[in-house]
Amino acid sequence: MAGLDIALLVLNAGVMQTGIPFDMNTDKEVESVIRVNGLHVIYLAKALVNQMRSREKRSGLVIVSSGLANASGVGIATYCATKTLVSSFGVGIHYENKDRIDVLVWEAGPGQTNLG
């Protein structure tokens, strides 16, 4: 990835199992939600933030989270936990890189999607 000039990186991931109490999800289902919503966001940021920081001009990083980072409900506990994770991660990345990268964590509100 040497030589990339990344001005803006948008990290957006979202999968969830809905309507099933947490303890009824398989380990594989729980791990899938955590991997896609949380770990993939963190690993991609880890892979690219150094290049963004080394640009001559400022870079921007947008992490798409969810309003559910601050709430929860039946059947969405794991999803909500991953959105809390990426929101907190974004705040940390902001403090580590505020001299070179503008970081925005967007906790999106309700909307019609095909998540599930």
DOMILO-661458 format. One record per residue (C-alpha): x, y, z. Coordinates in steps of 0.001 Angstrom, whole numbers. Layout:
N
SITE, X, Y, Z
...
This chain:
116
SITE, 0, 0, 0
SITE, 3016, 2260, -238
SITE, 2466, 5385, -2233
SITE, -1246, 5816, -1448
SITE, -2359, 9385, -815
SITE, -5490, 8843, 1258
SITE, -7349, 12092, 1866
SITE, -10576, 10622, 3243
SITE, -11293, 7166, 4615
SITE, -14860, 6124, 5469
SITE, -15226, 2997, 7587
SITE, -18760, 1644, 7441
SITE, -19748, -1889, 8401
SITE, -22971, -3304, 9722
SITE, -24461, -6744, 10212
SITE, -26796, -7926, 12944
SITE, -28960, -10788, 14037
SITE, -32272, -9395, 15245
SITE, -35051, -10613, 17446
SITE, -33097, -13486, 18989
SITE, -32059, -13178, 22652
SITE, -28287, -13015, 23034
SITE, -27930, -16443, 24613
SITE, -29754, -18047, 21688
SITE, -27176, -16844, 19129
SITE, -24492, -19336, 18204
SITE, -20876, -18490, 18972
SITE, -20327, -18244, 15219
SITE, -23118, -15645, 14871
SITE, -21762, -13568, 17766
SITE, -18213, -13722, 16402
SITE, -19387, -12748, 12922
SITE, -21061, -9562, 14168
SITE, -18022, -8627, 16267
SITE, -15613, -9364, 13412
SITE, -17469, -7385, 10732
SITE, -18732, -4448, 12804
SITE, -15751, -4060, 15105
SITE, -12567, -5808, 14116
SITE, -12724, -5035, 10395
SITE, -13118, -1320, 11159
SITE, -10168, -1393, 13565
SITE, -7900, -3445, 11299
SITE, -8521, -1288, 8235
SITE, -7863, 1873, 10230
SITE, -4685, 291, 11590
SITE, -3540, -534, 8070
SITE, -4098, 2979, 6687
SITE, -3832, 5580, 9471
SITE, -38, 5795, 9274
SITE, -231, 6649, 5572
SITE, -2957, 9205, 6271
SITE, -864, 10768, 9024
SITE, 2197, 11037, 6751
SITE, 389, 13080, 4064
SITE, 1528, 16643, 3481
SITE, -2077, 17819, 3940
SITE, -4593, 16788, 6603
SITE, -6609, 13630, 6129
SITE, -10129, 12782, 7230
SITE, -11461, 9620, 8837
SITE, -15196, 8950, 9152
SITE, -16324, 6007, 11257
SITE, -19978, 5129, 10780
SITE, -21411, 3843, 14047
SITE, -25027, 3874, 15209
SITE, -27273, 5645, 17666
SITE, -27593, 2170, 19139
SITE, -24049, 2593, 20482
SITE, -25817, 4298, 23404
SITE, -28856, 2045, 23691
SITE, -29847, -1558, 23318
SITE, -32831, -3814, 22985
SITE, -33933, -7411, 22799
SITE, -32028, -9322, 20166
SITE, -29484, -6625, 19296
SITE, -27067, -6670, 22256
SITE, -24041, -7793, 20246
SITE, -24698, -5262, 17470
SITE, -25033, -2444, 20010
SITE, -21825, -3524, 21756
SITE, -19881, -3397, 18479
SITE, -21177, 78, 17712
SITE, -20115, 1227, 21186
SITE, -16693, -266, 20427
SITE, -16210, 1598, 17134
SITE, -17520, 4876, 18591
SITE, -15037, 4689, 21452
SITE, -12278, 3596, 19084
SITE, -12934, 6666, 16928
SITE, -12589, 8986, 19909
SITE, -9266, 7360, 20766
SITE, -8023, 7664, 17172
SITE, -8996, 11347, 17266
SITE, -6837, 12044, 20322
SITE, -3893, 10092, 18909
SITE, -3968, 11866, 15529
SITE, -5678, 15229, 16024
SITE, -2642, 17082, 14682
SITE, -2879, 15356, 11230
SITE, -6265, 13616, 10842
SITE, -9776, 14959, 11372
SITE, -11886, 12141, 12826
SITE, -15676, 12051, 12777
SITE, -17693, 9298, 14446
SITE, -21193, 9394, 13017
SITE, -23756, 7640, 15194
SITE, -26481, 7361, 12597
SITE, -30107, 7404, 13663
SITE, -33018, 5229, 12552
SITE, -33423, 4372, 8905
SITE, -34866, 1777, 6593
SITE, -32230, -815, 5699
SITE, -31978, -4444, 4687
SITE, -29782, -5305, 7685
SITE, -30485, -8620, 9243
